[in-house]
C-alpha cells in the first residue's frame, strides 16, 4: 500500500481521496468480492487438499491424527497462496497493456507493504503481543457473556480443530507446528494482511481514516468468525480479530498480530493436547 507525505511511515494512515458518490456501488462490490474471495479460498483449499489426500492415502490413513494435522497445515498454505497469487495474477494481466502504453514500472506480484510485512519485527511487536492477549481475553469474555443470553448459543462447545487426540511426541510436534506456527502465520497474512490492507485502501477512497478503519475491522473480524463455522468459536475469534486489526493499526505491520495469534493458539494447544482439557 503506497502512501506519501507525513504519514508515509504508517501504511494504514492515509488521507481519503475524492471518490465520486456514483462509484459507491463499485466500492461496495469490490469489498464484497474481496471477502468472498477469501472465504472461497479457505473452503476451496480444504476441498482440494482433502480430496487429494483421500485419493492418495485412502480413508483409513487419512483419519489418522497426524495425517489430518498435515491436511490442516497444507490447507492453510494453499489458502494463503490462492489469496495472494490469483488476484495478483489477474490484476497483472489486466494492467499489462496499460502499463506498456504508459511505460509504468512493472507491478510487484506480492506487495509486502500491503500485507504488513514490509518491516522486520521489533521489540515493540514482541511487547504488544501479551498486552494484546489480555485485551483479547477481556473483549472475548464480554462478547461471549452478551451472546450467552441467547438459547442457541453454546459457550462451552469445543472447537473443532480437525484433529482431536495425540498419543506420541511426533504427533504432538506436527499438531504444534500446524496450530501454533503455520495457522497463525497463514491466517494473519490472509485476514489482517491481504484482506485488511486492501480493504482499508479501498475504503479510504470514500471514507475518512477512522470510518474506513472501523468498517474494515468489523468486516474482517466478521468474516474471520464466519470461516470458523461454529457460533461460540466465531464469537471468540471475532474478538481476537478486533485486537489483531488494532495491533496492525498501531504498528503498521502484522508481526505483533502473528505473535499474539501464536500465543493464543499455543495456550490452546497446551490445554488441549498436553493437559487434555479439550
C-alpha positions in Angstrom: 0.0 0.0 0.0 1.7 3.2 -1.2 1.4 6.4 0.7 3.2 9.7 0.7 3.6 12.8 2.9 3.8 12.9 6.6 2.0 9.6 7.1 4.4 7.6 4.8 5.8 5.7 7.8 2.4 4.2 8.6 0.9 2.4 5.5 -2.6 2.3 7.0 -3.0 6.0 7.7 -3.8 8.0 4.6 -5.9 10.9 3.5 -9.2 9.9 1.9 -9.5 10.5 -1.8 -12.3 12.1 -3.7 -14.3 9.1 -4.8 -17.5 10.2 -6.6 -20.7 9.1 -4.9 -21.8 7.3 -8.1 -18.9 4.9 -7.6 -20.2 3.9 -4.2 -21.7 0.7 -5.5 -18.5 -0.2 -7.3 -16.7 0.2 -3.9 -19.3 -2.0 -2.2 -18.9 -4.8 -4.8 -15.1 -4.5 -4.6 -15.2 -5.0 -0.8 -17.7 -7.9 -1.1 -15.6 -9.5 -3.8 -12.5 -9.5 -1.6 -14.4 -11.0 1.3 -16.0 -13.7 -0.9 -12.6 -14.5 -2.5 -11.0 -15.1 0.9 -14.0 -17.2 2.0 -13.9 -19.2 -1.2 -10.1 -19.7 -1.0 -10.4 -21.1 2.5 -13.1 -23.5 1.6 -11.6 -24.5 -1.8 -8.2 -25.2 -0.3 -9.8 -27.6 2.2 -11.6 -29.4 -0.6 -8.6 -29.6 -2.9 -6.2 -30.9 -0.2 -8.8 -33.1 1.4 -9.8 -34.9 -1.8 -6.2 -35.3 -3.0 -5.1 -36.8 0.3 -8.1 -39.1 0.4 -7.4 -40.3 -3.1 -3.7 -40.9 -2.4 -3.9 -42.3 1.2 -7.4 -43.7 1.5 -10.0 -43.1 4.2 -8.3 -45.2 6.9 -4.9 -43.5 6.7 -6.5 -40.1 6.2 -8.3 -40.4 9.5 -5.1 -40.8 11.5 -4.4 -37.8 13.8 -1.0 -37.0 12.2 -2.5 -37.2 8.7 -5.3 -34.8 9.5 -2.9 -32.4 11.1 -0.9 -32.4 7.9 -4.1 -31.9 5.9 -4.9 -28.8 8.1 -1.4 -27.4 7.6 -1.5 -27.9 3.8 -5.0 -26.3 3.6 -3.7 -23.2 5.4 -0.8 -22.9 3.0 -2.9 -23.5 -0.2 -5.5 -20.9 1.0 -2.7 -18.4 1.6 -1.3 -18.9 -1.9 -4.7 -18.7 -3.5 -5.4 -15.4 -1.8 -2.1 -13.9 -2.5 -1.3 -15.1 -6.0 -4.5 -15.5 -8.0 -5.9 -11.9 -7.6 -2.3 -10.5 -8.2 -2.0 -12.5 -11.4 -5.4 -11.4 -12.7 -4.6 -7.7 -11.9 -1.2 -8.0 -13.5 -2.7 -9.3 -16.8 -5.3 -6.6 -16.8 -2.7 -3.9 -16.3 -0.2 -5.2 -18.8 -1.5 -3.3 -21.8 -2.0 -0.1 -19.9 1.4 -0.3 -18.2 3.1 -0.8 -21.6 1.3 2.2 -23.1 2.1 4.5 -20.2 5.6 3.0 -19.6 4.6 2.4 -15.9 7.0 0.4 -13.7 6.3 -3.3 -13.5 3.9 -4.2 -10.7 5.0 -6.5 -7.9 3.2 -9.8 -7.7 3.2 -9.5 -3.9 3.1 -6.2 -2.2 4.7 -6.7 1.2 3.7 -3.2 2.4 0.1 -4.0 1.7 0.5 -7.3 3.6 2.1 -5.5 6.6 5.3 -7.5 6.1 7.5 -4.6 4.8 9.5 -4.3 8.0 11.3 -6.7 10.4 9.6 -7.5 13.8 10.6 -5.1 16.6 10.7 -5.3 20.4 7.5 -3.3 20.3 5.8 -6.1 18.4 7.0 -8.6 21.0 5.9 -6.5 23.9 2.5 -5.8 22.4 1.7 -9.5 21.9 1.0 -10.3 25.6 -0.8 -7.0 26.1 -3.0 -7.8 23.1 -3.6 -11.3 24.5 -5.0 -9.8 27.7 -7.2 -7.3 25.7 -8.5 -10.2 23.6 -9.4 -12.2 26.7 -11.4 -9.3 28.2 -13.1 -8.5 24.9 -14.0 -12.1 24.2 -15.4 -12.6 27.7 -17.6 -9.6 27.3 -18.9 -10.6 23.9 -19.5 -14.2 25.0 -21.4 -13.0 28.0 -23.7 -11.0 25.8 -24.3 -13.9 23.4 -24.9 -16.3 26.4 -28.4 -14.7 26.7 -29.4 -16.5 23.5 -30.6 -20.1 24.0 -29.0 -21.2 20.7 -25.5 -20.1 21.8 -23.4 -22.8 23.5 -20.4 -21.1 25.0 -19.0 -24.5 26.2 -18.9 -26.2 22.8 -15.4 -27.5 22.0 -13.7 -26.1 18.9 -13.2 -28.5 16.1 -9.5 -28.1 15.1 -9.6 -31.0 12.7 -7.8 -33.5 14.9 -8.7 -34.4 18.5 -6.1 -36.5 20.1 -2.3 -37.3 20.0 -0.5 -40.1 21.7 3.1 -39.7 20.7 5.6 -36.9 20.8 5.9 -37.0 17.0 2.2 -36.5 16.6 2.2 -33.6 19.1 5.0 -32.0 17.2 3.0 -32.0 13.9 0.0 -30.6 15.8 2.1 -27.9 17.4 3.6 -26.8 14.0 0.1 -26.8 12.5 -1.7 -24.9 15.2 0.9 -22.7 16.7 3.1 -21.9 13.7 1.5 -22.4 10.3 -2.1 -21.5 11.2 -1.3 -18.1 12.8 1.1 -17.0 10.0 -1.3 -18.1 7.2 -4.4 -16.6 8.8 -2.7 -13.3 9.7 -1.3 -12.9 6.1 -4.7 -13.7 4.7 -7.0 -11.7 7.0 -5.0 -8.9 8.7 -2.5 -8.8 5.8 -4.1 -9.1 2.4 -7.8 -8.6 3.2 -7.4 -5.8 5.8 -4.7 -4.0 3.8 -6.7 -4.0 0.6 -10.0 -3.2 2.3 -8.5 -0.2 4.1 -7.0 1.1 0.9 -10.3 0.8 -1.0 -12.4 2.3 1.8 -10.1 5.3 2.2 -11.1 6.4 -1.3 -14.6 7.2 0.0 -14.4 7.5 3.8 -12.2 9.1 6.4 -9.4 7.3 8.1 -11.3 6.5 11.2 -14.5 5.4 9.4 -12.6 3.2 7.0 -10.7 1.7 9.9 -13.9 0.8 11.9 -15.6 -0.7 8.8 -12.5 -2.7 7.9 -12.0 -4.1 11.4 -15.7 -5.1 11.7 -15.9 -6.8 8.2 -12.6 -8.6 8.5 -13.4 -9.8 12.0 -16.9 -10.8 11.0 -15.6 -12.9 8.1 -12.9 -14.4 10.4 -15.6 -15.6 12.7 -17.7 -17.0 9.9 -15.0 -19.1 8.4 -14.6 -21.0 11.7 -18.1 -22.4 11.3 -19.0 -22.5 15.0 -21.1 -19.9 16.8 -19.1 -19.9 20.1 -15.7 -20.1 18.3 -16.8 -17.5 15.8 -17.7 -15.0 18.6 -14.4 -15.7 20.3 -12.2 -15.2 17.2 -14.2 -12.2 16.2 -12.9 -10.6 19.4 -9.4 -11.9 18.6 -9.5 -10.4 15.2 -10.6 -6.9 16.5 -7.5 -6.9 18.7 -5.3 -8.2 15.8 -6.5 -5.5 13.5 -5.9 -2.9 16.2 -2.3 -4.1 16.5 -1.8 -3.6 12.8 -3.1 -0.1 13.1 -0.8 0.6 16.0 2.4 -0.9 14.5 1.7 -0.7 10.7 2.6 -4.4 10.4 1.2 -7.8 11.2 4.1 -9.0 13.2 2.6 -8.3 16.6 -0.6 -10.0 15.4 1.2 -13.1 14.4 2.9 -13.3 17.8 -0.4 -12.8 19.6 -2.1 -15.4 17.4 0.8 -17.8 18.2 0.5 -17.1 21.9 -3.3 -17.7 21.8 -3.0 -20.9 19.9 -0.1 -22.1 22.0 -2.1 -21.8 25.2 -5.0 -23.7 23.5 -2.5 -26.4 22.3 -1.2 -26.8 25.8 -4.7 -27.1 27.3 -6.0 -29.4 24.6 -3.1 -31.8 23.9 -0.9 -31.5 27.0 -3.4 -31.3 29.8 -6.3 -33.0 27.9 -8.8 -30.3 28.7 -10.4 -30.4 25.2 
